[in-house]
């Protein structure tokens, strides 16, 4: 039997980390609250609850989103990836591994949001999307390098109260290098 709904609530289906979750929600429920309080996916953290710190960053259709400002009903039918869905089984995502190897965290509270954001940053850069500090925006420009300045700008929506920024930038740079190597190897395989 379907749960009762009213004009202020709906039964929705959220596709999170490749699994479908059916739940009734009040229309005002944020994606963050649905994840943490309804689905027990507590890796996504509640920081400022105002969209300013990035601790609640998740991927929605492979783009980053602050889940404290995203309504759960607006996420229905979209592909949501939380920190719990980033690794492949026991194998850490390259961004997770880089954060671990290079101490891209201290207390760890912001780390899930930092990692989700970094994954999106690397994909955005690889797709050629510019940032506010990208120097050459002309259509004929060669791909711009993912410099520390680019990383800092692109990650600026994620705050670290412990100040692990130097290590975070290094971790994102290392993961971006691994991503580029993987793409190059994949391109060589398809042309061979």
Secondary structure, DSSP 4 states (H G I P E B T S, - for coil): -PPP--TTEEEEEEEETTEEEEEEEETT-BHHHIIIIIS--TTS--SSSSSSS-TTEEEETTEEEETTSSBGGGGTTSEEE-GGGTSBTTBPPHHHHHHHHTT--SS-TTHHHHHHHHHHHHHHHHTT---TT-S---TTPPPPP--HHHHHHHTTT---TT--HHHHHHHHHHHHHHHHHHHHHHHHHHH-
